[in-house]
Amino acid sequence: MELLTTARHIRIVLPLACIAAVTMLFISEGSYWRSTRTLNELGTLGSARTSIRVMERGILDAEAAQRGYLLTGRSEYLEPYAEARNKIVESLKLVDRYYGEQPESVELLRKMHTLIDVALANIARTIDQRQKNGVDANATARIAFSDISNGQMDGILTLSAELLEHDVLSVSQSRNSIFQTLMLSRIGVAALSAISLLALFMYLRQTLALKKQQKGLQRIMQNDHDRLETVVLQRTAQLTELTHHLQTAREDERNRLARDLHDELGALLTSAKLDAARIKSRLGGSAPEASERLAHLVNTLNSGIALKRRIIEDLWPSTLSNLGLVTTLEILARDFAERSGVEVQCELAPVRLQARAELVVYRLVQEAVTNISKYAEASHVWVTLGTSEGKVEVTVRDDGVGFDTAAPLRSAYGLVGMRFRVEAEGGTLVFTSTPGQGTLIQATLPQAPAAVV
């Protein structure tokens, strides 16, 4: 449940962080475009103010050129006059373009146009009169007291000042707009930065909580794993002890059964054989048919005694304690070769093993040749026993059909039993087989300590 809550919080925090980032971008872009638009307006306003100043200067330049021409009659004063007149016309166009869109400035522009037209007309008229009439002292005196020198120029400057007054208010409003935009941008960026930091903090806190929970779950899983591993080891040890006990009990039961068969059944069969021999000697040749029956009975008893001996050897190899491991394996190999018709080659050397380990080696070879007779379809078997690197090594190899050791076997209890017997004595068992290339069973057991003389 805690993991689900943490995951749900993370799913909420990440979209909030994305929304905050998008909002920050929107505020930044909006502030940029609004500030750009305001600055463009201020630039246009500056151009308009400059045009007014250029227009005022042009009128003054035109007046100065007029007076210079009237007083001196020199034609070089007409060129500044023409330039000033062109500046006035161009400046008026820019002023009209900017202030013509403002309803409160339309009347001022109209009055300014009227005054400027009158002033320029007066200047042009006096210049025309000077060109036609030549020097006239009275005309020169009239220039000094003309309307443009007194009222017209003052009117133009007054109208220009009023237009500029409107500009001052517009500039103030634009500056306030820029300040507001910048302040809004600052507040938005600060707020969104705080929100982003909060979202990041929440995300990191939830991540740390998730990692903490994961570590807790890992500890719990590790504890459970350790506990289960301990239980498995305990159960494995118990099963190993139980299996070892069952194997020991099985061998003990075989030994007891072999002794009973040897003692009791052997005594009965031997007694029956002796009785049959006495009866045969008493009958002599008087009853040929009875003698024949007795001879058949003696042969049957001999076969029973032989069967009893073979069963006893299978149950518990008496030759192992009487003749040793090498001889016992030779007898086992010879009997197997006689029964199965498979050629068996033995390379057996005396080794030093505990009595229980010798029985393990015997059972290993016995189980191996039994499996070969059932499944291998082999024609040759090689059995070796010797010492290698301070350990006893026994191998059984055949040239039969083999099998895939990686594939699951339908009946592998014999192989499992072999491995358990060897490992119970502190040894190792290795199966090597390939389909069509036979099988090799190799067991390694520790040597018994040398006898103290």
C-alpha positions in Angstrom: 0.0 0.0 0.0 2.9 2.4 0.8 4.5 1.7 -2.5 1.2 2.5 -4.3 0.9 5.7 -2.4 4.5 6.7 -3.2 4.0 5.9 -6.9 0.7 7.9 -6.9 2.5 10.9 -5.4 5.2 10.7 -8.0 2.6 10.6 -10.8 1.1 13.8 -9.3 4.4 15.6 -8.7 5.8 15.1 -12.2 2.8 16.6 -14.1 2.9 19.6 -11.7 6.5 20.2 -12.4 5.8 20.0 -16.2 2.9 22.5 -15.8 5.1 24.8 -13.8 7.8 24.7 -16.4 5.3 25.4 -19.2 3.8 28.3 -17.2 7.2 29.8 -16.6 7.9 29.6 -20.3 4.6 31.2 -21.0 5.2 34.1 -18.6 8.7 34.6 -19.9 7.6 34.7 -23.5 4.6 36.9 -22.7 6.8 39.4 -20.8 9.3 39.4 -23.6 6.8 40.2 -26.3 5.0 42.8 -24.2 8.3 44.5 -23.3 9.4 44.3 -27.0 6.1 45.9 -28.1 6.4 48.7 -25.5 10.1 49.4 -26.5 9.1 49.6 -30.1 6.4 52.1 -29.2 9.0 54.1 -27.2 11.3 53.9 -30.2 8.6 55.2 -32.5 7.8 57.9 -29.9 11.4 58.9 -29.8 11.4 59.2 -33.6 8.3 61.4 -33.4 9.9 63.6 -30.8 13.0 63.8 -32.9 10.9 64.8 -35.9 9.3 67.6 -33.9 12.7 68.9 -32.9 13.9 68.6 -36.5 10.8 70.5 -37.7 11.4 73.3 -35.2 15.1 73.4 -36.2 14.1 73.4 -39.8 11.8 76.4 -39.3 14.6 78.3 -37.5 17.0 77.4 -40.3 14.5 78.5 -42.9 14.0 81.8 -41.1 17.8 82.3 -40.7 18.4 81.5 -44.4 15.6 83.9 -45.3 17.1 86.7 -43.3 20.6 86.1 -44.6 19.3 86.2 -48.1 17.2 89.4 -47.6 20.1 91.2 -45.9 22.9 90.1 -48.2 21.1 89.0 -51.4 23.6 86.1 -51.7 22.1 83.1 -53.4 24.1 80.6 -51.3 21.5 81.2 -48.5 18.8 79.8 -50.7 20.3 76.2 -50.5 20.0 76.0 -46.7 16.5 77.4 -47.0 15.6 74.6 -49.5 17.2 71.9 -47.2 15.3 73.3 -44.2 12.1 73.3 -46.1 12.6 69.6 -47.1 13.4 68.7 -43.5 10.2 70.4 -42.4 8.1 68.5 -44.9 9.6 65.1 -44.1 9.4 65.7 -40.3 5.7 66.7 -40.7 5.0 63.4 -42.4 6.5 61.4 -39.6 4.7 63.5 -37.0 1.4 63.1 -38.9 2.0 59.3 -39.1 2.5 59.0 -35.3 0.2 61.6 -33.8 -2.5 61.3 -36.5 -3.6 58.0 -34.8 -4.1 59.8 -31.5 -7.5 61.5 -31.3 -6.4 64.0 -28.7 -3.5 65.2 -31.0 -5.5 65.7 -34.2 -6.5 69.3 -33.4 -3.0 70.3 -32.3 -1.6 68.9 -35.6 -4.2 70.8 -37.6 -3.2 74.1 -35.8 0.5 73.3 -36.3 0.0 72.6 -40.0 -1.7 76.0 -40.3 1.0 77.9 -38.5 3.8 76.1 -40.4 2.1 76.7 -43.7 1.6 80.3 -42.9 5.2 80.7 -41.7 6.6 78.9 -44.8 4.4 80.9 -47.1 5.6 84.2 -45.5 9.2 83.1 -45.8 8.7 82.2 -49.4 6.8 85.4 -50.2 9.6 87.6 -48.8 12.2 85.7 -50.7 10.2 86.1 -53.9 9.9 89.8 -53.2 13.6 90.1 -52.6 14.4 88.3 -55.8 12.0 90.6 -57.8 12.5 94.0 -56.1 16.1 93.7 -55.0 17.4 95.4 -51.7 14.8 97.4 -49.8 15.6 98.9 -46.4 11.9 99.0 -45.4 11.5 95.3 -46.3 14.5 94.4 -44.2 12.9 96.3 -41.3 9.6 94.5 -41.8 11.3 91.1 -41.5 12.5 92.0 -38.0 8.9 92.7 -36.9 7.1 90.1 -39.0 4.6 87.5 -37.5 7.0 84.6 -37.8 9.5 86.4 -35.7 6.9 87.0 -33.0 3.7 85.1 -32.8 4.0 82.3 -35.4 7.2 80.8 -34.1 5.9 81.0 -30.5 2.7 79.3 -31.6 4.6 76.5 -33.3 6.8 76.0 -30.2 3.8 76.0 -28.0 2.0 73.4 -30.1 5.2 71.3 -30.2 5.5 71.5 -26.4 1.9 70.3 -26.1 2.5 67.4 -28.4 5.6 66.6 -26.4 3.6 66.9 -23.2 1.4 64.1 -24.5 4.5 62.1 -25.3 5.8 62.6 -21.7 2.6 61.1 -20.4 2.8 58.2 -23.0 6.5 57.6 -22.1 5.6 57.5 -18.4 2.8 55.0 -19.1 5.1 52.9 -21.3 7.8 52.9 -18.6 5.2 51.9 -16.0 4.0 49.2 -18.3 7.6 47.8 -18.7 8.1 48.0 -15.0 4.9 46.2 -14.4 5.8 43.5 -17.0 9.2 43.0 -15.4 7.8 42.9 -11.9 5.1 40.4 -13.0 7.8 38.4 -14.7 9.9 38.5 -11.6 7.0 37.4 -9.4 6.0 34.7 -11.8 9.5 33.4 -12.2 10.1 33.5 -8.4 6.7 31.8 -7.7 7.2 29.1 -10.4 10.8 28.6 -9.2 9.5 28.1 -5.7 6.8 25.7 -7.0 9.5 23.8 -9.1 11.8 23.6 -6.1 8.8 22.4 -4.0 7.9 19.8 -6.6 11.6 18.7 -6.8 11.7 18.5 -3.1 8.5 16.4 -3.0 9.9 14.2 -5.8 13.2 13.7 -4.0 11.5 13.0 -0.7 9.2 10.5 -2.3 12.1 8.9 -4.1 14.1 8.6 -0.9 11.0 7.2 0.8 10.6 4.7 -2.1 14.3 3.7 -1.8 13.9 3.3 1.9 10.9 1.1 1.4 12.8 -0.9 -1.2 15.7 -1.3 1.2 13.3 -2.4 3.9 11.7 -4.9 1.5 15.1 -6.1 0.5 16.0 -6.6 4.1 12.8 -8.5 4.7 13.4 -10.6 1.6 17.0 -11.2 2.6 15.9 -12.3 6.1 13.3 -14.6 4.6 15.8 -15.9 2.2 18.3 -16.5 5.0 15.6 -18.1 7.2 14.4 -20.4 4.3 18.0 -21.2 3.5 18.6 -22.2 7.1 15.4 -24.3 7.0 16.5 -25.9 3.8 19.9 -26.7 5.2 18.4 -28.2 8.3 15.9 -30.2 6.3 18.7 -31.3 3.9 20.8 -32.4 6.8 17.9 -34.2 8.3 17.1 -35.9 5.0 20.8 -36.8 4.6 20.9 -38.3 8.0 17.6 -40.1 7.4 18.8 -41.5 4.0 22.1 -42.5 5.6 20.2 -44.3 8.3 17.9 -46.0 5.8 21.0 -47.1 3.7 22.7 -48.4 6.8 19.5 -50.1 7.9 19.1 -51.6 4.4 22.7 -53.0 4.4 22.2 -54.3 8.0 19.0 -56.0 6.9 20.7 -57.5 3.9 23.5 -58.7 6.1 21.0 -60.3 8.6 19.0 -61.8 5.8 22.2 -63.2 4.2 23.3 -64.8 7.5 19.8 -66.3 8.0 19.9 -67.7 4.5 23.4 -69.0 5.0 22.7 -70.5 8.4 19.1 -71.8 8.3 18.4 -72.4 4.6 22.0 -73.7 4.1 21.5 -76.1 7.0 18.2 -77.3 5.6 19.5 -77.8 2.1 22.6 -79.5 3.3 20.6 -81.8 5.6 18.3 -82.7 2.7 21.2 -83.4 0.5 22.8 -85.7 3.1 19.5 -87.5 3.6 19.1 -88.1 -0.1 22.7 -89.5 -0.3 21.9 -92.0 2.6 18.8 -93.2 0.9 20.6 -93.6 -2.4 23.4 -95.6 -0.7 20.8 -97.9 1.0 18.8 -98.5 -2.1 21.9 -99.5 -4.0 20.9 -100.9 -7.4 17.7 -102.6 -6.3 15.5 -99.7 -7.5 16.9 -98.1 -10.5 13.9 -95.7 -11.0 14.2 -94.5 -7.3 17.9 -94.1 -7.7 17.4 -91.9 -10.7 14.9 -89.8 -8.8 17.3 -89.5 -5.9 20.1 -88.4 -8.3 17.7 -85.7 -9.8 16.8 -84.6 -6.3 20.5 -84.3 -5.3 21.1 -82.2 -8.5 18.2 -80.0 -7.6 19.5 -79.5 -4.1 22.9 -78.6 -5.5 21.2 -76.0 -7.8 19.3 -74.6 -4.8 22.5 -74.4 -2.7 24.2 -72.6 -5.6 21.2 -70.2 -5.9 21.3 -69.6 -2.2 25.0 -68.8 -2.4 24.4 -66.4 -5.3 21.5 -64.7 -3.5 23.7 -64.4 -0.3 26.5 -62.8 -2.3 24.1 -60.4 -3.9 22.7 -59.4 -0.5 26.0 -59.2 1.2 29.3 -60.0 -0.5 31.1 -62.3 2.0 34.1 -62.3 -0.2 34.5 -58.6 0.5 35.4 -59.3 4.1 37.2 -62.6 3.4 39.1 -62.0 0.2 39.2 -58.2 -0.2 37.8 -55.5 -2.6 40.0 -56.4 -5.6 39.0 -60.1 -5.6 35.3 -59.3 -5.0 35.2 -56.9 -8.0 36.9 -59.5 -10.2 34.3 -62.1 -9.2 31.5 -59.5 -9.8 32.9 -58.6 -13.2 33.3 -62.3 -14.2 29.8 -63.2 -13.1 28.4 -60.2 -15.1 30.4 -61.2 -18.2 29.1 -64.7 -18.0 25.5 -63.7 -17.5 25.4 -60.9 -20.1 27.9 -61.9 -22.6 29.6 -58.5 -22.5 33.4 -58.4 -22.5 34.7 -56.9 -19.2 38.3 -55.7 -18.8 39.5 -55.0 -15.3 42.5 -53.0 -14.1 42.3 -53.4 -10.3 45.0 -52.4 -7.8 44.9 -52.8 -4.0 43.8 -49.6 -2.3 43.3 -48.5 1.3 39.7 -47.9 2.2 37.4 -48.1 5.2 35.2 -51.2 5.3 32.1 -49.0 4.7 33.8 -47.3 1.8 34.8 -50.7 0.3 31.1 -51.6 0.4 30.2 -48.3 -1.3 32.7 -49.1 -4.2 31.3 -52.6 -4.6 27.7 -51.3 -4.7 28.7 -48.6 -7.2 30.2 -51.1 -9.6 27.3 -53.5 -9.0 24.7 -50.7 -9.8 26.8 -49.6 -12.8 27.0 -53.0 -14.5 23.3 -53.6 -13.7 22.4 -50.4 -15.6 24.7 -51.4 -18.4 23.0 -54.7 -18.8 19.6 -52.9 -18.8 20.1 -49.8 -20.9 23.5 -49.4 -22.4 23.5 -52.1 -25.1 27.3 -52.2 -24.7 29.7 -54.8 -26.0 32.7 -53.8 -23.9 33.0 -52.6 -20.3 36.2 -51.3 -18.5 36.5 -51.3 -14.7 39.5 -49.7 -13.0 40.5 -49.2 -9.4 43.6 -47.5 -8.2 45.1 -44.5 -6.4 45.5 -41.0 -7.9 46.8 -37.9 -6.2 46.4 -39.4 -2.7 42.8 -40.5 -3.3 41.1 -43.8 -4.4 39.6 -43.6 -7.8 37.2 -46.1 -9.3 35.8 -45.9 -12.9 33.3 -47.9 -14.9 33.2 -47.1 -18.6 31.2 -48.7 -21.5 30.8 -48.3 -25.2 27.0 -48.3 -25.2 24.4 -45.9 -26.5 25.1 -43.3 -23.8 22.6 -40.5 -22.8 22.3 -36.7 -22.6 23.3 -35.7 -19.0 21.5 -32.3 -19.4 18.2 -33.9 -20.3 15.9 -35.1 -17.5 15.9 -38.9 -17.0 12.8 -40.9 -16.6 14.4 -43.1 -13.9 17.5 -41.6 -12.3 17.1 -43.0 -8.8 20.0 -45.4 -9.3 22.3 -42.6 -10.3 21.1 -40.5 -7.4 21.7 -43.4 -5.1 25.2 -43.8 -6.4 26.0 -40.1 -5.9 24.6 -40.2 -2.4 26.6 -43.3 -1.3 29.8 -41.7 -2.6 29.2 -38.3 -1.1 28.2 -39.8 2.3 31.7 -41.2 2.5 33.3 -37.8 1.7 33.9 -38.5 -2.0 32.7 -37.2 -5.4 30.9 -38.8 -8.3 31.0 -37.6 -11.9 28.9 -38.9 -14.8 30.2 -38.3 -18.3 28.1 -39.4 -21.2 27.2 -38.4 -24.8 24.6 -40.1 -27.0 26.2 -42.8 -29.1 29.6 -42.5 -27.3 29.1 -44.5 -24.1 29.1 -43.6 -20.5 31.9 -43.0 -17.9 31.2 -43.2 -14.2 34.1 -41.9 -12.1 34.2 -41.9 -8.3 36.9 -40.5 -6.0 37.0 -41.4 -2.3 39.5 -40.5 0.5 42.0 -43.2 1.5 41.8 -44.8 4.9 44.6 -43.8 7.3 47.6 -46.1 7.3 47.5 -48.8 10.0 49.7 -48.1 13.0 52.3 -50.9 13.5 
